[in-house]
Structures are given as C-alpha cells and as structure tokens.
Amino acid sequence: MVQVADIERMSLSERLMMMELLWASLARTPEAVPSPDWHGEIVAARLAKMERGDGEFLTLDELEARLRKPQS
C-alpha cells in the first residue's frame, strides 16, 4: 500500500503520472464509480432549462473568455 510519505517523495511528474494511472484504472470500469445524486440534479435542471428555451450555448472561445474573466 502506498503511503502519503511515499507520494510526497515523488517528483511532480511522478505524481502526475500516478494520477493518470489511477484515472485510467477507474475509467476502465465507470459503472463501478457511482455518480453523486447532485450530478443528476444538475443535469436535470440544465435539461429543463434547455427545454424551456432559457439555455445558452457557448463556443469554446466564449467559454474560455468567460472562465478567464475575473470574478467579482
């Protein structure tokens, strides 16, 4: 079993590689990783918004600009 101290001794690139390996391992069996209830609630709310015609689609450029904009 890997201990926190073992992870802390790793270089940044080693820790990133470890995260990638863990993610790949989890991704092989997505049905084994339950989605929290709040994920479904958010999806349902967004779908309802789209069905009402209140939704807004953004281009990737628009989304990136919005994410870079300082929060007030």
mmCIF file of the N, C-alpha and C atoms, coordinates in Angstrom:
data_MODEL
# 
_entry.id   MODEL 
# 
loop_
_atom_site.group_PDB 
_atom_site.id 
_atom_site.type_symbol 
_atom_site.label_atom_id 
_atom_site.label_alt_id 
_atom_site.label_comp_id 
_atom_site.label_asym_id 
_atom_site.label_entity_id 
_atom_site.label_seq_id 
_atom_site.pdbx_PDB_ins_code 
_atom_site.Cartn_x 
_atom_site.Cartn_y 
_atom_site.Cartn_z 
_atom_site.occupancy 
_atom_site.B_iso_or_equiv 
_atom_site.pdbx_formal_charge 
_atom_site.auth_seq_id 
_atom_site.auth_comp_id 
_atom_site.auth_asym_id 
_atom_site.auth_atom_id 
_atom_site.pdbx_PDB_model_num 
ATOM 1   N N  . MET A 1 1  ? 0.846   -1.180 0.000   1.00 0.00 ? 1  MET A N  1 
ATOM 2   C CA . MET A 1 1  ? 0.000   0.000  0.000   1.00 0.00 ? 1  MET A CA 1 
ATOM 3   C C  . MET A 1 1  ? 0.890   1.240  0.000   1.00 0.00 ? 1  MET A C  1 
ATOM 4   N N  . VAL A 1 2  ? 0.565   2.189  -0.818  1.00 0.00 ? 2  VAL A N  1 
ATOM 5   C CA . VAL A 1 2  ? 1.322   3.433  -0.918  1.00 0.00 ? 2  VAL A CA 1 
ATOM 6   C C  . VAL A 1 2  ? 0.914   4.349  0.241   1.00 0.00 ? 2  VAL A C  1 
ATOM 7   N N  . GLN A 1 3  ? 1.894   4.924  0.878   1.00 0.00 ? 3  GLN A N  1 
ATOM 8   C CA . GLN A 1 3  ? 1.667   5.834  1.997   1.00 0.00 ? 3  GLN A CA 1 
ATOM 9   C C  . GLN A 1 3  ? 1.820   7.282  1.516   1.00 0.00 ? 3  GLN A C  1 
ATOM 10  N N  . VAL A 1 4  ? 1.234   8.213  2.254   1.00 0.00 ? 4  VAL A N  1 
ATOM 11  C CA . VAL A 1 4  ? 1.324   9.630  1.908   1.00 0.00 ? 4  VAL A CA 1 
ATOM 12  C C  . VAL A 1 4  ? 2.787   10.055 1.795   1.00 0.00 ? 4  VAL A C  1 
ATOM 13  N N  . ALA A 1 5  ? 3.615   9.603  2.709   1.00 0.00 ? 5  ALA A N  1 
ATOM 14  C CA . ALA A 1 5  ? 5.037   9.971  2.679   1.00 0.00 ? 5  ALA A CA 1 
ATOM 15  C C  . ALA A 1 5  ? 5.693   9.506  1.377   1.00 0.00 ? 5  ALA A C  1 
ATOM 16  N N  . ASP A 1 6  ? 5.295   8.334  0.871   1.00 0.00 ? 6  ASP A N  1 
ATOM 17  C CA . ASP A 1 6  ? 5.841   7.838  -0.396  1.00 0.00 ? 6  ASP A CA 1 
ATOM 18  C C  . ASP A 1 6  ? 5.472   8.782  -1.535  1.00 0.00 ? 6  ASP A C  1 
ATOM 19  N N  . ILE A 1 7  ? 4.233   9.230  -1.535  1.00 0.00 ? 7  ILE A N  1 
ATOM 20  C CA . ILE A 1 7  ? 3.753   10.137 -2.580  1.00 0.00 ? 7  ILE A CA 1 
ATOM 21  C C  . ILE A 1 7  ? 4.489   11.465 -2.498  1.00 0.00 ? 7  ILE A C  1 
ATOM 22  N N  . GLU A 1 8  ? 4.680   11.972 -1.295  1.00 0.00 ? 8  GLU A N  1 
ATOM 23  C CA . GLU A 1 8  ? 5.342   13.262 -1.122  1.00 0.00 ? 8  GLU A CA 1 
ATOM 24  C C  . GLU A 1 8  ? 6.805   13.228 -1.557  1.00 0.00 ? 8  GLU A C  1 
ATOM 25  N N  . ARG A 1 9  ? 7.415   12.060 -1.564  1.00 0.00 ? 9  ARG A N  1 
ATOM 26  C CA . ARG A 1 9  ? 8.807   11.944 -2.025  1.00 0.00 ? 9  ARG A CA 1 
ATOM 27  C C  . ARG A 1 9  ? 8.890   11.894 -3.548  1.00 0.00 ? 9  ARG A C  1 
ATOM 28  N N  . MET A 1 10 ? 7.775   11.689 -4.208  1.00 0.00 ? 10 MET A N  1 
ATOM 29  C CA . MET A 1 10 ? 7.778   11.630 -5.676  1.00 0.00 ? 10 MET A CA 1 
ATOM 30  C C  . MET A 1 10 ? 7.954   13.026 -6.262  1.00 0.00 ? 10 MET A C  1 
ATOM 31  N N  . SER A 1 11 ? 8.526   13.068 -7.457  1.00 0.00 ? 11 SER A N  1 
ATOM 32  C CA . SER A 1 11 ? 8.613   14.337 -8.178  1.00 0.00 ? 11 SER A CA 1 
ATOM 33  C C  . SER A 1 11 ? 7.222   14.695 -8.682  1.00 0.00 ? 11 SER A C  1 
ATOM 34  N N  . LEU A 1 12 ? 7.071   15.921 -9.131  1.00 0.00 ? 12 LEU A N  1 
ATOM 35  C CA . LEU A 1 12 ? 5.790   16.361 -9.674  1.00 0.00 ? 12 LEU A CA 1 
ATOM 36  C C  . LEU A 1 12 ? 5.385   15.476 -10.855 1.00 0.00 ? 12 LEU A C  1 
ATOM 37  N N  . SER A 1 13 ? 6.323   15.203 -11.751 1.00 0.00 ? 13 SER A N  1 
ATOM 38  C CA . SER A 1 13 ? 5.978   14.388 -12.917 1.00 0.00 ? 13 SER A CA 1 
ATOM 39  C C  . SER A 1 13 ? 5.573   12.975 -12.505 1.00 0.00 ? 13 SER A C  1 
ATOM 40  N N  . GLU A 1 14 ? 6.211   12.424 -11.487 1.00 0.00 ? 14 GLU A N  1 
ATOM 41  C CA . GLU A 1 14 ? 5.835   11.093 -10.997 1.00 0.00 ? 14 GLU A CA 1 
ATOM 42  C C  . GLU A 1 14 ? 4.430   11.106 -10.392 1.00 0.00 ? 14 GLU A C  1 
ATOM 43  N N  . ARG A 1 15 ? 4.111   12.150 -9.631  1.00 0.00 ? 15 ARG A N  1 
ATOM 44  C CA . ARG A 1 15 ? 2.768   12.241 -9.034  1.00 0.00 ? 15 ARG A CA 1 
ATOM 45  C C  . ARG A 1 15 ? 1.694   12.415 -10.098 1.00 0.00 ? 15 ARG A C  1 
ATOM 46  N N  . LEU A 1 16 ? 1.995   13.225 -11.131 1.00 0.00 ? 16 LEU A N  1 
ATOM 47  C CA . LEU A 1 16 ? 1.038   13.390 -12.221 1.00 0.00 ? 16 LEU A CA 1 
ATOM 48  C C  . LEU A 1 16 ? 0.833   12.074 -12.968 1.00 0.00 ? 16 LEU A C  1 
ATOM 49  N N  . MET A 1 17 ? 1.911   11.343 -13.188 1.00 0.00 ? 17 MET A N  1 
ATOM 50  C CA . MET A 1 17 ? 1.795   10.051 -13.857 1.00 0.00 ? 17 MET A CA 1 
ATOM 51  C C  . MET A 1 17 ? 0.964   9.091  -12.999 1.00 0.00 ? 17 MET A C  1 
ATOM 52  N N  . MET A 1 18 ? 1.160   9.121  -11.691 1.00 0.00 ? 18 MET A N  1 
ATOM 53  C CA . MET A 1 18 ? 0.387   8.266  -10.779 1.00 0.00 ? 18 MET A CA 1 
ATOM 54  C C  . MET A 1 18 ? -1.098  8.623  -10.875 1.00 0.00 ? 18 MET A C  1 
ATOM 55  N N  . MET A 1 19 ? -1.411  9.915  -10.918 1.00 0.00 ? 19 MET A N  1 
ATOM 56  C CA . MET A 1 19 ? -2.816  10.335 -11.054 1.00 0.00 ? 19 MET A CA 1 
ATOM 57  C C  . MET A 1 19 ? -3.391  9.823  -12.368 1.00 0.00 ? 19 MET A C  1 
ATOM 58  N N  . GLU A 1 20 ? -2.638  9.917  -13.440 1.00 0.00 ? 20 GLU A N  1 
ATOM 59  C CA . GLU A 1 20 ? -3.106  9.445  -14.745 1.00 0.00 ? 20 GLU A CA 1 
ATOM 60  C C  . GLU A 1 20 ? -3.373  7.943  -14.711 1.00 0.00 ? 20 GLU A C  1 
ATOM 61  N N  . LEU A 1 21 ? -2.493  7.200  -14.057 1.00 0.00 ? 21 LEU A N  1 
ATOM 62  C CA . LEU A 1 21 ? -2.681  5.751  -13.951 1.00 0.00 ? 21 LEU A CA 1 
ATOM 63  C C  . LEU A 1 21 ? -3.919  5.420  -13.123 1.00 0.00 ? 21 LEU A C  1 
ATOM 64  N N  . LEU A 1 22 ? -4.113  6.134  -12.036 1.00 0.00 ? 22 LEU A N  1 
ATOM 65  C CA . LEU A 1 22 ? -5.310  5.919  -11.213 1.00 0.00 ? 22 LEU A CA 1 
ATOM 66  C C  . LEU A 1 22 ? -6.572  6.233  -12.000 1.00 0.00 ? 22 LEU A C  1 
ATOM 67  N N  . TRP A 1 23 ? -6.556  7.355  -12.718 1.00 0.00 ? 23 TRP A N  1 
ATOM 68  C CA . TRP A 1 23 ? -7.728  7.744  -13.512 1.00 0.00 ? 23 TRP A CA 1 
ATOM 69  C C  . TRP A 1 23 ? -8.019  6.700  -14.587 1.00 0.00 ? 23 TRP A C  1 
ATOM 70  N N  . ALA A 1 24 ? -6.992  6.232  -15.270 1.00 0.00 ? 24 ALA A N  1 
ATOM 71  C CA . ALA A 1 24 ? -7.171  5.214  -16.303 1.00 0.00 ? 24 ALA A CA 1 
ATOM 72  C C  . ALA A 1 24 ? -7.750  3.938  -15.703 1.00 0.00 ? 24 ALA A C  1 
ATOM 73  N N  . SER A 1 25 ? -7.300  3.587  -14.527 1.00 0.00 ? 25 SER A N  1 
ATOM 74  C CA . SER A 1 25 ? -7.806  2.396  -13.850 1.00 0.00 ? 25 SER A CA 1 
ATOM 75  C C  . SER A 1 25 ? -9.288  2.556  -13.522 1.00 0.00 ? 25 SER A C  1 
ATOM 76  N N  . LEU A 1 26 ? -9.682  3.706  -13.010 1.00 0.00 ? 26 LEU A N  1 
ATOM 77  C CA . LEU A 1 26 ? -11.091 3.960  -12.695 1.00 0.00 ? 26 LEU A CA 1 
ATOM 78  C C  . LEU A 1 26 ? -11.943 4.014  -13.954 1.00 0.00 ? 26 LEU A C  1 
ATOM 79  N N  . ALA A 1 27 ? -11.392 4.572  -15.022 1.00 0.00 ? 27 ALA A N  1 
ATOM 80  C CA . ALA A 1 27 ? -12.139 4.745  -16.263 1.00 0.00 ? 27 ALA A CA 1 
ATOM 81  C C  . ALA A 1 27 ? -12.444 3.415  -16.953 1.00 0.00 ? 27 ALA A C  1 
ATOM 82  N N  . ARG A 1 28 ? -11.673 2.370  -16.641 1.00 0.00 ? 28 ARG A N  1 
ATOM 83  C CA . ARG A 1 28 ? -11.923 1.071  -17.262 1.00 0.00 ? 28 ARG A CA 1 
ATOM 84  C C  . ARG A 1 28 ? -13.242 0.455  -16.792 1.00 0.00 ? 28 ARG A C  1 
ATOM 85  N N  . THR A 1 29 ? -13.713 0.851  -15.626 1.00 0.00 ? 29 THR A N  1 
ATOM 86  C CA . THR A 1 29 ? -14.980 0.319  -15.101 1.00 0.00 ? 29 THR A CA 1 
ATOM 87  C C  . THR A 1 29 ? -15.829 1.476  -14.561 1.00 0.00 ? 29 THR A C  1 
ATOM 88  N N  . PRO A 1 30 ? -16.312 2.359  -15.442 1.00 0.00 ? 30 PRO A N  1 
ATOM 89  C CA . PRO A 1 30 ? -17.060 3.534  -14.970 1.00 0.00 ? 30 PRO A CA 1 
ATOM 90  C C  . PRO A 1 30 ? -18.323 3.170  -14.194 1.00 0.00 ? 30 PRO A C  1 
ATOM 91  N N  . GLU A 1 31 ? -18.905 2.012  -14.490 1.00 0.00 ? 31 GLU A N  1 
ATOM 92  C CA . GLU A 1 31 ? -20.111 1.605  -13.768 1.00 0.00 ? 31 GLU A CA 1 
ATOM 93  C C  . GLU A 1 31 ? -19.830 1.311  -12.294 1.00 0.00 ? 31 GLU A C  1 
ATOM 94  N N  . ALA A 1 32 ? -18.578 1.096  -11.949 1.00 0.00 ? 32 ALA A N  1 
ATOM 95  C CA . ALA A 1 32 ? -18.210 0.825  -10.561 1.00 0.00 ? 32 ALA A CA 1 
ATOM 96  C C  . ALA A 1 32 ? -18.018 2.108  -9.756  1.00 0.00 ? 32 ALA A C  1 
ATOM 97  N N  . VAL A 1 33 ? -18.005 3.247  -10.440 1.00 0.00 ? 33 VAL A N  1 
ATOM 98  C CA . VAL A 1 33 ? -17.809 4.534  -9.763  1.00 0.00 ? 33 VAL A CA 1 
ATOM 99  C C  . VAL A 1 33 ? -19.144 5.270  -9.801  1.00 0.00 ? 33 VAL A C  1 
ATOM 100 N N  . PRO A 1 34 ? -19.875 5.242  -8.689  1.00 0.00 ? 34 PRO A N  1 
ATOM 101 C CA . PRO A 1 34 ? -21.201 5.867  -8.697  1.00 0.00 ? 34 PRO A CA 1 
ATOM 102 C C  . PRO A 1 34 ? -21.119 7.384  -8.847  1.00 0.00 ? 34 PRO A C  1 
ATOM 103 N N  . SER A 1 35 ? -22.079 7.917  -9.574  1.00 0.00 ? 35 SER A N  1 
ATOM 104 C CA . SER A 1 35 ? -22.187 9.361  -9.727  1.00 0.00 ? 35 SER A CA 1 
ATOM 105 C C  . SER A 1 35 ? -23.012 9.895  -8.565  1.00 0.00 ? 35 SER A C  1 
ATOM 106 N N  . PRO A 1 36 ? -22.578 10.967 -7.926  1.00 0.00 ? 36 PRO A N  1 
ATOM 107 C CA . PRO A 1 36 ? -23.351 11.507 -6.805  1.00 0.00 ? 36 PRO A CA 1 
ATOM 108 C C  . PRO A 1 36 ? -24.728 11.988 -7.265  1.00 0.00 ? 36 PRO A C  1 
ATOM 109 N N  . ASP A 1 37 ? -25.698 11.940 -6.367  1.00 0.00 ? 37 ASP A N  1 
ATOM 110 C CA . ASP A 1 37 ? -27.059 12.374 -6.692  1.00 0.00 ? 37 ASP A CA 1 
ATOM 111 C C  . ASP A 1 37 ? -27.092 13.796 -7.230  1.00 0.00 ? 37 ASP A C  1 
ATOM 112 N N  . TRP A 1 38 ? -26.231 14.673 -6.697  1.00 0.00 ? 38 TRP A N  1 
ATOM 113 C CA . TRP A 1 38 ? -26.283 16.070 -7.128  1.00 0.00 ? 38 TRP A CA 1 
ATOM 114 C C  . TRP A 1 38 ? -25.879 16.225 -8.591  1.00 0.00 ? 38 TRP A C  1 
ATOM 115 N N  . HIS A 1 39 ? -25.106 15.283 -9.144  1.00 0.00 ? 39 HIS A N  1 
ATOM 116 C CA . HIS A 1 39 ? -24.787 15.345 -10.573 1.00 0.00 ? 39 HIS A CA 1 
ATOM 117 C C  . HIS A 1 39 ? -26.061 15.212 -11.395 1.00 0.00 ? 39 HIS A C  1 
ATOM 118 N N  . GLY A 1 40 ? -26.892 14.224 -11.039 1.00 0.00 ? 40 GLY A N  1 
ATOM 119 C CA . GLY A 1 40 ? -28.144 14.022 -11.750 1.00 0.00 ? 40 GLY A CA 1 
ATOM 120 C C  . GLY A 1 40 ? -29.075 15.211 -11.623 1.00 0.00 ? 40 GLY A C  1 
ATOM 121 N N  . GLU A 1 41 ? -29.073 15.830 -10.452 1.00 0.00 ? 41 GLU A N  1 
ATOM 122 C CA . GLU A 1 41 ? -29.921 17.006 -10.225 1.00 0.00 ? 41 GLU A CA 1 
ATOM 123 C C  . GLU A 1 41 ? -29.493 18.170 -11.122 1.00 0.00 ? 41 GLU A C  1 
ATOM 124 N N  . ILE A 1 42 ? -28.202 18.371 -11.245 1.00 0.00 ? 42 ILE A N  1 
ATOM 125 C CA . ILE A 1 42 ? -27.692 19.456 -12.092 1.00 0.00 ? 42 ILE A CA 1 
ATOM 126 C C  . ILE A 1 42 ? -28.019 19.183 -13.558 1.00 0.00 ? 42 ILE A C  1 
ATOM 127 N N  . VAL A 1 43 ? -27.818 17.948 -13.996 1.00 0.00 ? 43 VAL A N  1 
ATOM 128 C CA . VAL A 1 43 ? -28.129 17.600 -15.388 1.00 0.00 ? 43 VAL A CA 1 
ATOM 129 C C  . VAL A 1 43 ? -29.615 17.807 -15.663 1.00 0.00 ? 43 VAL A C  1 
ATOM 130 N N  . ALA A 1 44 ? -30.469 17.362 -14.747 1.00 0.00 ? 44 ALA A N  1 
ATOM 131 C CA . ALA A 1 44 ? -31.914 17.522 -14.933 1.00 0.00 ? 44 ALA A CA 1 
ATOM 132 C C  . ALA A 1 44 ? -32.292 18.997 -15.006 1.00 0.00 ? 44 ALA A C  1 
ATOM 133 N N  . ALA A 1 45 ? -31.700 19.824 -14.145 1.00 0.00 ? 45 ALA A N  1 
ATOM 134 C CA . ALA A 1 45 ? -32.005 21.256 -14.150 1.00 0.00 ? 45 ALA A CA 1 
ATOM 135 C C  . ALA A 1 45 ? -31.548 21.908 -15.461 1.00 0.00 ? 45 ALA A C  1 
ATOM 136 N N  . ARG A 1 46 ? -30.389 21.507 -15.949 1.00 0.00 ? 46 ARG A N  1 
ATOM 137 C CA . ARG A 1 46 ? -29.878 22.086 -17.198 1.00 0.00 ? 46 ARG A CA 1 
ATOM 138 C C  . ARG A 1 46 ? -30.715 21.635 -18.393 1.00 0.00 ? 46 ARG A C  1 
ATOM 139 N N  . LEU A 1 47 ? -31.145 20.373 -18.395 1.00 0.00 ? 47 LEU A N  1 
ATOM 140 C CA . LEU A 1 47 ? -32.013 19.902 -19.479 1.00 0.00 ? 47 LEU A CA 1 
ATOM 141 C C  . LEU A 1 47 ? -33.346 20.639 -19.465 1.00 0.00 ? 47 LEU A C  1 
ATOM 142 N N  . ALA A 1 48 ? -33.908 20.840 -18.279 1.00 0.00 ? 48 ALA A N  1 
ATOM 143 C CA . ALA A 1 48 ? -35.175 21.567 -18.168 1.00 0.00 ? 48 ALA A CA 1 
ATOM 144 C C  . ALA A 1 48 ? -35.012 22.999 -18.675 1.00 0.00 ? 48 ALA A C  1 
ATOM 145 N N  . LYS A 1 49 ? -33.900 23.615 -18.361 1.00 0.00 ? 49 LYS A N  1 
ATOM 146 C CA . LYS A 1 49 ? -33.623 24.979 -18.826 1.00 0.00 ? 49 LYS A CA 1 
ATOM 147 C C  . LYS A 1 49 ? -33.571 25.025 -20.353 1.00 0.00 ? 49 LYS A C  1 
ATOM 148 N N  . MET A 1 50 ? -32.923 24.027 -20.954 1.00 0.00 ? 50 MET A N  1 
ATOM 149 C CA . MET A 1 50 ? -32.843 23.967 -22.407 1.00 0.00 ? 50 MET A CA 1 
ATOM 150 C C  . MET A 1 50 ? -34.231 23.752 -23.010 1.00 0.00 ? 50 MET A C  1 
ATOM 151 N N  . GLU A 1 51 ? -35.032 22.873 -22.405 1.00 0.00 ? 51 GLU A N  1 
ATOM 152 C CA . GLU A 1 51 ? -36.376 22.594 -22.922 1.00 0.00 ? 51 GLU A CA 1 
ATOM 153 C C  . GLU A 1 51 ? -37.281 23.826 -22.841 1.00 0.00 ? 51 GLU A C  1 
ATOM 154 N N  . ARG A 1 52 ? -37.058 24.693 -21.841 1.00 0.00 ? 52 ARG A N  1 
ATOM 155 C CA . ARG A 1 52 ? -37.827 25.935 -21.718 1.00 0.00 ? 52 ARG A CA 1 
ATOM 156 C C  . ARG A 1 52 ? -37.338 27.000 -22.696 1.00 0.00 ? 52 ARG A C  1 
ATOM 157 N N  . GLY A 1 53 ? -36.200 26.762 -23.331 1.00 0.00 ? 53 GLY A N  1 
ATOM 158 C CA . GLY A 1 53 ? -35.634 27.749 -24.239 1.00 0.00 ? 53 GLY A CA 1 
ATOM 159 C C  . GLY A 1 53 ? -34.811 28.808 -23.532 1.00 0.00 ? 53 GLY A C  1 
ATOM 160 N N  . ASP A 1 54 ? -34.476 28.552 -22.270 1.00 0.00 ? 54 ASP A N  1 
ATOM 161 C CA . ASP A 1 54 ? -33.700 29.515 -21.485 1.00 0.00 ? 54 ASP A CA 1 
ATOM 162 C C  . ASP A 1 54 ? -32.201 29.214 -21.491 1.00 0.00 ? 54 ASP A C  1 
ATOM 163 N N  . GLY A 1 55 ? -31.822 28.142 -22.146 1.00 0.00 ? 55 GLY A N  1 
ATOM 164 C CA . GLY A 1 55 ? -30.419 27.750 -22.139 1.00 0.00 ? 55 GLY A CA 1 
ATOM 165 C C  . GLY A 1 55 ? -29.592 28.597 -23.079 1.00 0.00 ? 55 GLY A C  1 
ATOM 166 N N  . GLU A 1 56 ? -28.303 28.563 -22.876 1.00 0.00 ? 56 GLU A N  1 
ATOM 167 C CA . GLU A 1 56 ? -27.383 29.336 -23.708 1.00 0.00 ? 56 GLU A CA 1 
ATOM 168 C C  . GLU A 1 56 ? -26.228 28.431 -24.109 1.00 0.00 ? 56 GLU A C  1 
ATOM 169 N N  . PHE A 1 57 ? -25.963 28.360 -25.387 1.00 0.00 ? 57 PHE A N  1 
ATOM 170 C CA . PHE A 1 57 ? -24.819 27.613 -25.880 1.00 0.00 ? 57 PHE A CA 1 
ATOM 171 C C  . PHE A 1 57 ? -23.674 28.585 -26.122 1.00 0.00 ? 57 PHE A C  1 
ATOM 172 N N  . LEU A 1 58 ? -22.479 28.168 -25.744 1.00 0.00 ? 58 LEU A N  1 
ATOM 173 C CA . LEU A 1 58 ? -21.292 28.987 -25.940 1.00 0.00 ? 58 LEU A CA 1 
ATOM 174 C C  . LEU A 1 58 ? -20.326 28.263 -26.858 1.00 0.00 ? 58 LEU A C  1 
ATOM 175 N N  . THR A 1 59 ? -19.589 29.034 -27.630 1.00 0.00 ? 59 THR A N  1 
ATOM 176 C CA . THR A 1 59 ? -18.482 28.449 -28.375 1.00 0.00 ? 59 THR A CA 1 
ATOM 177 C C  . THR A 1 59 ? -17.356 28.206 -27.370 1.00 0.00 ? 59 THR A C  1 
ATOM 178 N N  . LEU A 1 60 ? -16.384 27.425 -27.766 1.00 0.00 ? 60 LEU A N  1 
ATOM 179 C CA . LEU A 1 60 ? -15.243 27.180 -26.890 1.00 0.00 ? 60 LEU A CA 1 
ATOM 180 C C  . LEU A 1 60 ? -14.522 28.487 -26.566 1.00 0.00 ? 60 LEU A C  1 
ATOM 181 N N  . ASP A 1 61 ? -14.386 29.368 -27.553 1.00 0.00 ? 61 ASP A N  1 
ATOM 182 C CA . ASP A 1 61 ? -13.736 30.663 -27.318 1.00 0.00 ? 61 ASP A CA 1 
ATOM 183 C C  . ASP A 1 61 ? -14.509 31.488 -26.288 1.00 0.00 ? 61 ASP A C  1 
ATOM 184 N N  . GLU A 1 62 ? -15.848 31.488 -26.403 1.00 0.00 ? 62 GLU A N  1 
ATOM 185 C CA . GLU A 1 62 ? -16.676 32.245 -25.449 1.00 0.00 ? 62 GLU A CA 1 
ATOM 186 C C  . GLU A 1 62 ? -16.545 31.668 -24.043 1.00 0.00 ? 62 GLU A C  1 
ATOM 187 N N  . LEU A 1 63 ? -16.525 30.347 -23.946 1.00 0.00 ? 63 LEU A N  1 
ATOM 188 C CA . LEU A 1 63 ? -16.381 29.705 -22.640 1.00 0.00 ? 63 LEU A CA 1 
ATOM 189 C C  . LEU A 1 63 ? -15.034 30.040 -22.023 1.00 0.00 ? 63 LEU A C  1 
ATOM 190 N N  . GLU A 1 64 ? -13.967 29.946 -22.811 1.00 0.00 ? 64 GLU A N  1 
ATOM 191 C CA . GLU A 1 64 ? -12.638 30.266 -22.292 1.00 0.00 ? 64 GLU A CA 1 
ATOM 192 C C  . GLU A 1 64 ? -12.560 31.718 -21.826 1.00 0.00 ? 64 GLU A C  1 
ATOM 193 N N  . ALA A 1 65 ? -13.149 32.638 -22.583 1.00 0.00 ? 65 ALA A N  1 
ATOM 194 C CA . ALA A 1 65 ? -13.143 34.054 -22.195 1.00 0.00 ? 65 ALA A CA 1 
ATOM 195 C C  . ALA A 1 65 ? -13.904 34.238 -20.885 1.00 0.00 ? 65 ALA A C  1 
ATOM 196 N N  . ARG A 1 66 ? -15.028 33.559 -20.750 1.00 0.00 ? 66 ARG A N  1 
ATOM 197 C CA . ARG A 1 66 ? -15.820 33.669 -19.519 1.00 0.00 ? 66 ARG A CA 1 
ATOM 198 C C  . ARG A 1 66 ? -15.050 33.115 -18.328 1.00 0.00 ? 66 ARG A C  1 
ATOM 199 N N  . LEU A 1 67 ? -14.337 32.016 -18.523 1.00 0.00 ? 67 LEU A N  1 
ATOM 200 C CA . LEU A 1 67 ? -13.579 31.427 -17.430 1.00 0.00 ? 67 LEU A CA 1 
ATOM 201 C C  . LEU A 1 67 ? -12.375 32.280 -17.033 1.00 0.00 ? 67 LEU A C  1 
ATOM 202 N N  . ARG A 1 68 ? -11.825 33.018 -17.987 1.00 0.00 ? 68 ARG A N  1 
ATOM 203 C CA . ARG A 1 68 ? -10.664 33.873 -17.691 1.00 0.00 ? 68 ARG A CA 1 
ATOM 204 C C  . ARG A 1 68 ? -11.080 35.201 -17.043 1.00 0.00 ? 68 ARG A C  1 
ATOM 205 N N  . LYS A 1 69 ? -12.338 35.557 -17.179 1.00 0.00 ? 69 LYS A N  1 
ATOM 206 C CA . LYS A 1 69 ? -12.818 36.833 -16.646 1.00 0.00 ? 69 LYS A CA 1 
ATOM 207 C C  . LYS A 1 69 ? -12.745 36.809 -15.121 1.00 0.00 ? 69 LYS A C  1 
ATOM 208 N N  . PRO A 1 70 ? -12.156 37.865 -14.527 1.00 0.00 ? 70 PRO A N  1 
ATOM 209 C CA . PRO A 1 70 ? -12.063 37.899 -13.056 1.00 0.00 ? 70 PRO A CA 1 
ATOM 210 C C  . PRO A 1 70 ? -13.433 37.865 -12.399 1.00 0.00 ? 70 PRO A C  1 
ATOM 211 N N  . GLN A 1 71 ? -13.528 37.104 -11.335 1.00 0.00 ? 71 GLN A N  1 
ATOM 212 C CA . GLN A 1 71 ? -14.780 37.013 -10.593 1.00 0.00 ? 71 GLN A CA 1 
ATOM 213 C C  . GLN A 1 71 ? -14.952 38.264 -9.730  1.00 0.00 ? 71 GLN A C  1 
ATOM 214 N N  . SER A 1 72 ? -16.175 38.770 -9.659  1.00 0.00 ? 72 SER A N  1 
ATOM 215 C CA . SER A 1 72 ? -16.417 39.945 -8.821  1.00 0.00 ? 72 SER A CA 1 
ATOM 216 C C  . SER A 1 72 ? -17.284 39.610 -7.645  1.00 0.00 ? 72 SER A C  1 
# 
